[in-house]
Amino acid sequence: MENNKKTTNYDFLSGVISVVLGVVYGFMAYNIKRSPMGNPLAPSMFPLILAACMIIFGIILILKSDLESTKRAFQKAKEKATVNDKESQKMILATVLAALVYALILEHLGYVIATFIFMLAMLTITNGKKWVKNSIVALIFSCVVYYIFFYLLGISLPMTPFINL
């Protein structure tokens, strides 16, 4: 039985996001440091294959989708959005922005400071403005994880430039 109702979906948007992420990921994968021995592209081979798959599947999704149904889906979601939904959307946006800032400052400030800032932001977003409690948890988390990775597992993390931590 065929449903004559026009369905709403986000396939077009998902396809566009997949293609864009695939292109960016592929560019970054191609710029991975080359291996001095053997096949120079060996370290980037799997990430390049993954990027190609993201792009191909994104294009397939775009081609099979309908832009109008994506527009209807956004309109329907906007009409049905409650105050709680809008608050959740703000939290998601703040989380994405915090993650982007974290990615940008990690190499410059080092793991401990950048992770402390990120965790403080995440705890403030989810736990409210309990600054003292959030700060203590963020500091303990970033220091304990750094200790586990650096000293127990022997995995180096970005160092803080001015205090060698």
C-alpha positions in Angstrom: 0.0 0.0 0.0 1.3 3.3 -0.9 1.1 6.3 1.4 0.1 9.4 -0.5 1.0 11.7 2.3 4.1 13.7 1.7 6.7 12.6 4.2 9.2 14.8 5.8 12.8 13.8 6.3 16.3 15.3 6.6 18.0 13.2 3.9 19.1 16.2 1.8 20.6 18.0 4.7 22.3 14.8 5.9 23.7 14.2 2.5 25.1 17.7 2.3 26.7 17.4 5.8 28.2 14.1 4.9 29.8 15.4 1.7 31.1 18.5 3.4 32.6 16.5 6.3 34.0 13.9 3.9 35.8 16.6 1.9 37.2 18.3 5.0 38.2 14.9 6.5 39.7 13.8 3.2 41.8 17.0 3.0 43.0 16.6 6.5 43.7 12.9 5.9 45.7 13.7 2.8 47.9 16.1 4.9 48.8 13.4 7.4 52.6 13.1 7.8 54.1 10.8 5.1 55.8 7.6 6.1 59.6 7.7 5.5 59.7 4.0 4.8 57.5 1.8 2.6 54.4 3.4 1.1 54.4 7.1 1.9 50.6 7.2 1.8 50.1 4.2 4.1 49.2 6.1 7.3 46.5 8.1 5.4 45.1 5.2 3.3 42.3 4.2 5.7 41.2 7.8 6.5 41.2 8.6 2.7 39.0 5.5 2.1 36.7 6.6 4.9 36.5 10.1 3.4 35.7 8.8 0.0 32.9 6.6 1.4 31.4 9.6 3.3 31.4 11.6 0.1 29.9 8.8 -2.1 27.2 8.0 0.4 26.4 11.7 0.9 26.0 12.2 -2.8 23.8 9.1 -3.0 21.7 10.5 -0.2 21.4 13.9 -1.9 20.4 12.3 -5.2 17.7 10.1 -3.6 16.3 12.9 -1.4 13.9 15.7 -1.9 14.8 19.2 -0.9 11.2 20.1 -0.4 10.7 17.3 2.1 13.7 18.6 4.1 12.1 22.1 4.1 8.8 20.7 5.3 10.6 18.8 8.1 12.3 22.0 9.3 9.0 23.9 9.2 7.1 21.1 11.0 9.9 20.9 13.7 9.8 24.7 14.1 6.0 24.7 14.5 6.0 21.9 17.1 9.0 23.1 19.1 8.4 23.6 22.7 10.3 25.8 25.2 12.2 22.6 26.3 13.1 21.8 22.7 14.5 25.3 22.2 16.5 25.1 25.4 17.9 21.7 24.2 18.9 23.3 20.9 20.7 26.1 22.7 22.6 23.5 24.8 23.5 21.5 21.6 24.8 24.7 19.9 26.8 25.7 23.0 28.3 22.2 23.1 29.3 22.3 19.5 30.9 25.7 19.9 32.8 24.6 23.0 34.1 21.5 21.1 35.3 23.8 18.3 37.0 26.1 20.7 38.6 23.1 22.4 39.9 21.8 19.1 41.4 25.2 18.4 43.1 25.8 21.7 44.3 22.3 22.5 47.7 22.6 20.7 48.3 26.1 22.0 47.4 25.8 25.7 48.2 22.1 26.2 45.9 19.2 27.3 45.4 20.1 30.9 44.4 23.8 30.5 42.4 23.2 27.3 40.6 20.2 28.8 39.9 22.2 32.0 38.3 25.0 30.0 36.3 22.6 27.9 35.1 20.6 30.9 34.2 23.8 32.8 32.2 24.9 29.8 30.4 21.5 29.5 29.6 21.4 33.2 28.3 24.9 33.2 26.1 24.1 30.2 24.6 21.0 31.8 25.0 21.7 35.5 24.2 25.4 35.8 26.4 28.1 37.3 27.9 26.1 40.2 31.3 27.6 39.5 33.2 26.1 42.5 31.9 22.6 42.0 32.3 22.7 38.2 35.8 24.0 38.5 36.9 21.3 41.0 35.5 18.5 38.8 37.0 19.9 35.6 40.4 20.3 37.2 40.4 16.9 38.8 39.2 15.3 35.5 41.8 16.9 33.3 44.7 16.2 35.7 43.7 12.6 36.4 43.2 11.8 32.7 46.5 13.5 31.9 48.3 11.5 34.6 46.8 8.2 33.3 47.7 8.8 29.7 51.1 10.4 30.2 52.5 8.5 33.1 50.7 5.1 33.2 50.0 4.5 29.5 53.0 6.4 28.1 50.9 8.3 25.6 52.0 11.9 25.1 49.4 14.6 25.1 49.9 18.2 24.1 52.1 19.9 26.7 51.3 23.2 28.3 53.9 25.5 26.8 54.7 27.7 29.8 54.7 25.1 32.7 55.8 21.9 30.9 52.8 19.9 32.1 
